[in-house]
């Protein structure tokens, strides 16, 4: 059996990252890859970025990493209301102001994607989609759209993040799309940190989602003690970020 361990969308949530890395260590999981979005919304951008840097785990660029790495006021996020947009602007302004120049350089130099071989399957790891860093690939997207996307990239397994909603979709062609969920800002109603182990044995490919409880109040209290919008604290508690 061969496997890879995928995690991402940490969003400056150090308590969540710490327990995920510990959980991986305890399970002796190697072959780790990070889907990016190390920063934003949470209050530990430097600690999270430094932890990923020191870990040596290959990491790709998320849309938030791109924004903060380039000192932009645009995180590439999609907002449904003016209230959400105002909160988003406050979040990236806070993150830009509190992330060191050295960490910003690391963020802007991250690669856009990582191609892998898992068994006999060609795998591509992206943040949003192969064509756009901030494209949302939701599970309910038509199969034909997913099939076309994989046709254009000549891959058999696409692993993405960005939506913070974990899923494993097997297409009519037998190819796979897997979303790793989110370590630090889950949106599926489960407030535990999430990562995925993708394995292949013979022709059978599986995705096992691991949910890890963490000290949410530590992350929440850090937000509430800062100028970051306090609504993000409630989202962490509810798992509906």
N, C-alpha and C positions, 0 to 999 in steps of 0.2 A: 504494500500500500504506500502511496505517496500522498503528501498533503501540504497545504499552505495555510497559514494563520493570518487572517485579514482583520484589521481594525481601522477606524478612522472617525472623522467628525468629533474630535475631542473637545474643541471649542473652549480651550483654556480652563477646562475642568480638571484640575490636578488630582483631587481625591478620586475621581472616577478612573483616571489613567493609572494611578498607582495600584488600585485593586485589580484592574485588568491585567497589568503586567505581572503582578504577583500571582494571579490565577493562572496565567500562561506558564509561569515558572513552575508552579506546583503541579501542573499537568504535563510538564516537560515538553511543551509545545515550542517548536522551533520554526524556521522558514517563515518568519514574520514579515509582513508588509503593511505599511500605513497608507490610508487613502487620503490623507491631508485634512485640511481645515483644522489646524492645530490651535488657532486663535479665534477670538470673537465671542461675545455674549458672556463669557466667564471672566474671572479676574486674575487668572494665573497664566498669562500669555508667555512670559519669559520662562517660568518654571516648566511648563509643558514643552515648549520649543527646545529648551535645554535638555530635557529628559529624552526627547526623541533624537536629538543630535548625539548625545552621549551613548545612546543605546546601539547606534549603528544600524538600526532597522531602516531598510530602503523605504523612502517616503515620496509620494507624489504631491504636487501642488493642488490645494483646494482653492476655490474662488475667494475665500476669505484670506487665505495666505497670500494670494496674488494681490488683493487690495492693500493689505497692511504692508506687505513686502515692498510695495511701490508708493507707500504713503498716500494712497488714494482715499477719497471719501466715498468710494463706491465699492461695496463688497460683492457685487454681482448677484445680490439676493433678489428674490421676487416677493413683493409685498402686496397684500390684498387690500389694505386700507391705508389711509393717510396716517393713522395712529401707529400702525405697524412700521411704516416707513420712517416716522419720526423717531421711534425707538431704535430702529436700525441705524440711523444716522448717529445717534448718541453712542451706540455701541462701537461703531467703527472709529468714531472720534476718540473715545476713551482708549480703545485698543492701540490706535496710532500713537497716542500720547504716552502710553505706558509700556510699549515694546521697545527694547533696545535696538540701536542701529545695527549691531552685530547680528541679532536674531532676525531683523528685517532682511538683512542680506541673505541669510540662510533661506528664508521663506521665498524670496524672489528667484532664487537659483534652483528651486526644486523642479524636477522634471514633470512633464505633463502626463505621462503614462508610463507603465512598465509592462513589456511583453514577457510572458513566461511560457514554459512548457511544463504541463502537469500530466505525467504519464504520456499518453499519445494525443493529448488535447492541447491545442493552441489557446492560450489564455491571455487576455488583456485586462490590466488593472487601470481603471480611470477614476476620476472623482465624480464628474457629472455624467458625461457620455464621451465616446471617442471623438466626437466632432466639436464639442463645446464644454468647457470646464464647468459651466453653471446650468447645463441642461438637466431638467428633472426627468428621470426615467422611472415613472411610477409603474407599479405592477399591473395596473389595468390598461396600460397602453396596448393597442391592438397587436396581436401576434405578428401581423404582416409588417408592422413598423419595426418591431424588434428584429424580424428576419432580415429586413432590408439593411438595418444597421449592422448586423453581423456579416451580411454579404459584403458590404463595402469595406470591412476591416479584415476579412478573411480569417476570422477567429471562430472558435467553437464554444468558448466560455468567456463571458463578459462579467467582470466583477466591478461594481460601482458603489458609490455612496451618495452623498448630497441630500437625498430626501429624508434621511434619518428614519426610514421605514424599512425594516428588514424583510426580505423575501427571497425565495428560490423559485424561479420560473423555468419550466422545461418547455421549450418551443416545439411545435409540430415537427420540425426538422430534426429534433433530438438534441439541439444545441441548448445552452444554458445561459440564463441571466441571473446573477446573484447580487443582491444589495446587502451590504454588511451591517446596515443599521448605524447606530451612533453610540460611541463610548460616552460622550459627555453631554448630549442633549437629545435624548430619545423623544420621538414624537408618536409612538404607537400605543400610548397609554400605560406602558410598563416603564417605571422610572429607573429600573436597573440598567447599568452599563451593558452594552451589547457588542459582541464581536462574533466572527464566524470562522469555522475550520472547514475548509473545502478539501475533500479527499477523493482519491480515485483508486479503485481496486479492480483490475481487469477493465471491463467496459463500464463499470458502474461508478458514477460520480455522485457524491453526496455533499450536502452542506448542513453542518450542525451549528446552530446558533446558541451561543453561550450567553446567559444573562447573569450578571454579577452584582449583588447589592453593594453599595458603598455609602460612605458618610455624606449623605445629601446635605445635612444641616451645615456641615463645614463649608460646602460650596455655596449654599444659600446665604449663610451669614456673611461670607466674604463679599457677596454681591450687595447685600443690604447695608454693609458698612462702607460701600463705595458710591461713586456717582453714576455707576452703571444702572440702567433702568431696573427697578426692583421687580418689575413684572417677570423678568427672566428667572427670578428666584422661585416664584410660584410655578412656573413652567417646569422647573426641575423636579419639584415635589410631585407634580401631576404626571410627569412623563408625556406631556403634550406640548413640547416646545415649539 
